Amino acid sequence: MARSVNKLILVGHVGRDPEIQSTSGGHKVAHFSLATSWRVPRDNGFEERTDWHRLTVWDRLVELVQEY
């Protein structure tokens, strides 16, 4: 079976401060929501729509989330 890598880049706005927890094994985990917007043609103009993504990050990425 061939291996493949999927890469997704989301650019948006964080809805609120992340919820940061630690597992019983000592790993940090953070949960937060990210809003991304896109435009749809509508009646001689555009309508903006927003999608919300619930993200979970682990270990080193939690440190980055806390910092920024």
DOVEX-818107 format. One line per 8 residues: number of its first residue (from 1); their letters; for each residue x, y, z of N, C-alpha, C, O, CB. Coordinates in nm, 2 decimals, padded with zeros to 4 digits. Atoms other than C-alpha are relative to their C-alpha. Glycine has a CB too. Layout:
NUM = a = X Y Z X Y Z X Y Z X Y Z X Y Z ~ ... $
***
This chain:
1 = marsvnkl = 00.08 -00.12 00.00 00.00 00.00 00.00 00.09 00.12 00.00 00.18 00.13 00.08 -00.10 00.00 00.12 ~ -00.08 -00.12 00.01 00.14 00.34 -00.10 -00.04 00.09 00.12 -00.16 00.10 00.16 -00.03 00.07 -00.13 ~ 00.02 -00.10 -00.11 00.17 00.60 00.18 -00.02 00.14 -00.06 00.04 00.17 -00.16 00.11 00.00 00.10 ~ 00.02 -00.14 00.04 00.03 00.95 00.13 -00.01 00.09 00.12 -00.05 00.05 00.23 -00.12 00.01 -00.10 ~ 00.01 -00.10 -00.11 00.03 01.27 00.33 -00.10 00.10 -00.05 -00.09 00.15 -00.16 00.14 00.06 00.03 ~ 00.09 -00.11 00.03 -00.26 01.51 00.33 00.03 00.12 00.09 00.07 00.10 00.21 -00.15 -00.05 00.03 ~ -00.04 -00.12 -00.07 -00.19 01.86 00.43 -00.12 00.10 -00.02 -00.17 00.13 -00.13 00.13 00.06 -00.06 ~ 00.10 -00.10 00.00 -00.45 02.12 00.53 00.04 00.12 00.07 00.10 00.11 00.18 -00.13 -00.06 00.07 $
9 = ilvghvgr = -00.04 -00.12 -00.06 -00.39 02.48 00.60 -00.13 00.08 00.02 -00.19 00.12 -00.08 00.11 00.08 -00.08 ~ 00.12 -00.09 -00.03 -00.67 02.68 00.77 00.05 00.13 00.05 00.14 00.14 00.14 -00.09 -00.07 00.11 ~ -00.04 -00.13 -00.04 -00.64 03.05 00.80 -00.13 00.07 00.04 -00.23 00.08 -00.03 00.07 00.08 -00.12 ~ 00.12 -00.05 -00.05 -00.90 03.22 01.02 00.02 00.07 00.13 00.13 00.12 00.16 -00.11 -00.10 00.01 ~ 00.00 -00.07 -00.13 -00.99 03.37 01.35 -00.04 -00.10 00.11 -00.13 -00.17 00.10 -00.10 00.12 00.00 ~ 00.03 00.09 -00.12 -00.98 03.19 01.69 -00.12 00.06 00.07 -00.12 00.18 00.10 00.12 -00.01 00.09 ~ 00.12 -00.05 -00.06 -01.32 03.22 01.85 00.01 00.04 00.15 -00.06 00.13 00.19 -00.11 -00.10 -00.01 ~ -00.02 -00.03 -00.15 -01.21 03.22 02.22 00.13 -00.07 00.04 00.19 -00.14 -00.03 -00.12 -00.05 00.08 $
17 = dpeiqsts = -00.13 00.06 -00.06 -00.91 03.12 02.44 -00.01 -00.15 -00.01 -00.12 -00.21 00.02 00.02 00.05 00.14 ~ 00.00 00.14 00.00 -00.81 02.76 02.40 -00.02 -00.07 00.14 00.02 -00.01 00.24 00.13 -00.05 -00.06 ~ 00.01 00.08 -00.12 -00.90 02.50 02.66 00.12 -00.10 00.00 00.13 -00.18 -00.08 -00.14 -00.09 00.00 ~ -00.13 00.08 -00.01 -00.57 02.34 02.77 -00.01 -00.10 00.12 -00.05 -00.06 00.23 00.12 00.09 00.02 ~ 00.01 00.11 -00.10 -00.56 02.01 02.96 00.13 -00.08 -00.01 00.21 -00.07 -00.10 -00.12 -00.09 -00.02 ~ -00.11 00.09 00.00 -00.30 01.75 03.05 -00.06 -00.14 00.01 -00.16 -00.16 00.09 00.10 00.02 00.11 ~ 00.05 00.14 -00.01 -00.35 01.37 03.00 00.06 -00.06 00.13 00.16 00.00 00.19 00.03 -00.08 -00.13 ~ -00.05 00.07 -00.12 -00.28 01.12 03.28 00.15 -00.04 -00.03 00.23 -00.06 00.06 -00.08 -00.12 00.03 $
25 = gghkvahf = -00.13 00.03 00.04 00.04 01.04 03.08 00.10 00.12 00.00 00.21 00.11 -00.03 00.01 -00.07 -00.13 ~ -00.08 -00.12 00.00 00.16 01.40 03.11 00.01 00.08 -00.13 00.08 00.18 -00.14 00.14 -00.03 00.04 ~ 00.00 -00.07 00.13 00.09 01.51 02.75 -00.10 00.12 00.01 -00.21 00.10 00.07 -00.03 -00.09 -00.11 ~ 00.09 -00.12 00.00 -00.06 01.86 02.70 -00.09 -00.02 -00.13 -00.04 -00.06 -00.23 00.08 00.13 00.00 ~ 00.10 00.00 00.12 -00.37 01.89 02.47 -00.08 00.13 00.01 -00.12 00.17 00.12 -00.09 -00.12 00.00 ~ 00.08 -00.13 00.01 -00.55 02.21 02.36 -00.11 -00.02 -00.10 -00.09 -00.08 -00.20 00.09 00.12 -00.03 ~ 00.12 00.00 00.09 -00.90 02.24 02.21 -00.04 00.15 -00.03 -00.04 00.23 00.07 -00.12 -00.08 00.06 ~ 00.04 -00.14 00.03 -01.01 02.56 02.03 -00.08 00.00 -00.13 -00.07 -00.10 -00.21 00.11 00.10 00.00 $
33 = slatswrv = 00.08 -00.02 00.13 -01.25 02.68 01.75 00.06 00.10 -00.08 00.11 00.21 -00.04 -00.14 00.03 00.04 ~ -00.06 -00.09 00.10 -01.13 02.85 01.44 -00.11 00.03 -00.11 -00.17 -00.06 -00.16 00.13 -00.06 -00.07 ~ 00.09 -00.04 00.10 -01.36 03.05 01.21 00.07 00.03 -00.14 00.16 00.11 -00.14 -00.09 00.12 00.04 ~ -00.05 -00.03 00.14 -01.29 03.05 00.83 -00.12 00.05 -00.08 -00.23 00.01 -00.06 00.07 -00.12 -00.07 ~ 00.11 -00.07 00.08 -01.49 03.27 00.59 00.03 -00.02 -00.15 00.14 -00.03 -00.19 -00.01 00.15 00.03 ~ -00.01 00.01 00.14 -01.56 03.24 00.22 -00.12 00.07 -00.06 -00.22 00.09 00.01 00.00 -00.15 -00.05 ~ 00.11 -00.08 00.06 -01.77 03.43 -00.03 -00.07 -00.07 -00.11 -00.01 -00.15 -00.18 00.07 00.13 -00.06 ~ 00.09 00.07 00.09 -02.06 03.31 -00.24 -00.06 00.11 -00.09 -00.12 00.20 -00.03 -00.10 -00.09 00.07 $
41 = prdngfee = 00.07 -00.09 00.09 -02.19 03.50 -00.55 -00.15 00.00 00.03 -00.21 -00.10 00.04 00.03 -00.02 -00.15 ~ 00.14 -00.01 -00.03 -02.54 03.63 -00.47 -00.05 00.14 -00.04 -00.01 00.24 00.01 -00.02 -00.02 00.16 ~ 00.08 -00.12 00.04 -02.77 03.89 -00.64 00.09 00.12 -00.03 00.09 00.22 00.05 -00.10 00.03 00.10 ~ -00.09 -00.11 00.04 -02.51 04.12 -00.81 00.10 00.03 00.11 00.15 00.15 00.11 -00.08 00.12 -00.03 ~ -00.09 -00.03 -00.10 -02.28 04.09 -00.51 00.05 -00.13 00.06 00.05 -00.24 -00.01 -00.06 00.09 00.11 ~ -00.05 00.12 -00.07 -02.13 03.84 -00.26 -00.06 -00.01 00.14 -00.09 00.09 00.20 00.15 00.00 00.00 ~ 00.04 00.03 -00.14 -02.25 03.68 00.06 00.11 -00.07 00.07 00.17 -00.17 00.01 -00.14 -00.08 00.00 ~ -00.11 00.07 -00.07 -01.99 03.59 00.32 -00.06 -00.11 00.09 -00.16 -00.08 00.16 00.08 00.11 00.08 $
49 = rtdwhrlt = 00.04 00.11 -00.09 -02.03 03.26 00.49 00.12 -00.04 00.09 00.23 -00.03 00.05 -00.05 -00.12 -00.08 ~ -00.11 00.04 -00.09 -01.84 03.13 00.79 -00.02 -00.15 00.04 -00.13 -00.19 00.07 -00.01 00.09 00.13 ~ 00.00 00.14 -00.05 -01.75 02.77 00.88 00.09 00.00 00.13 00.19 00.07 00.14 00.06 -00.10 -00.10 ~ -00.08 00.01 -00.13 -01.63 02.68 01.24 00.06 -00.14 00.00 00.00 -00.24 -00.03 -00.10 00.02 00.12 ~ -00.08 00.13 -00.01 -01.36 02.41 01.29 00.04 -00.02 00.14 00.10 00.08 00.20 00.12 00.01 -00.10 ~ -00.05 00.03 -00.13 -01.30 02.25 01.62 00.13 -00.08 -00.01 00.14 -00.18 -00.07 -00.11 -00.10 00.08 ~ -00.13 00.06 00.01 -00.93 02.18 01.65 00.06 -00.05 00.13 00.03 00.00 00.24 00.10 00.11 -00.06 ~ -00.07 00.06 -00.11 -00.72 01.97 01.88 00.14 -00.01 -00.03 00.18 -00.07 -00.14 -00.06 -00.14 00.04 $
57 = vwdrlvel = -00.14 00.01 00.02 -00.35 02.00 01.91 00.07 -00.06 00.12 00.02 -00.05 00.23 00.06 00.14 -00.03 ~ -00.07 00.07 -00.11 -00.09 01.81 02.12 00.14 00.05 00.02 00.20 00.11 -00.07 00.00 -00.15 -00.03 ~ -00.14 -00.02 -00.04 00.24 01.86 02.30 00.06 00.14 -00.05 00.02 00.24 00.00 00.09 -00.11 -00.06 ~ -00.07 -00.13 00.04 00.47 02.12 02.12 -00.10 00.10 -00.06 -00.08 00.22 -00.04 00.11 -00.04 -00.10 ~ 00.09 -00.09 00.06 00.18 02.27 01.93 -00.08 00.07 00.11 -00.13 00.19 00.09 -00.10 -00.07 -00.10 ~ 00.07 -00.06 -00.11 00.01 02.34 02.26 00.08 00.12 00.05 00.02 00.23 00.08 -00.03 -00.10 00.12 ~ -00.08 -00.11 -00.04 00.30 02.56 02.36 -00.01 00.12 -00.10 -00.02 00.23 -00.05 00.15 -00.05 00.01 ~ 00.02 -00.11 00.09 00.26 02.76 02.04 -00.14 00.06 00.01 -00.15 00.19 00.00 00.02 -00.06 -00.15 $
65 = vqey = 00.13 -00.06 -00.02 -00.11 02.80 02.10 00.00 00.09 00.12 -00.07 00.19 00.12 -00.11 -00.12 00.01 ~ 00.00 -00.08 -00.12 -00.05 02.92 02.45 00.08 00.14 -00.02 00.04 00.24 00.03 00.07 -00.07 00.11 ~ -00.09 -00.12 00.02 00.22 03.17 02.33 -00.08 00.10 -00.09 -00.06 00.22 -00.07 00.13 -00.04 -00.07 ~ 00.06 -00.09 00.10 00.01 03.32 02.04 -00.15 00.01 00.02 -00.22 00.08 -00.05 00.03 -00.04 -00.14 $
***
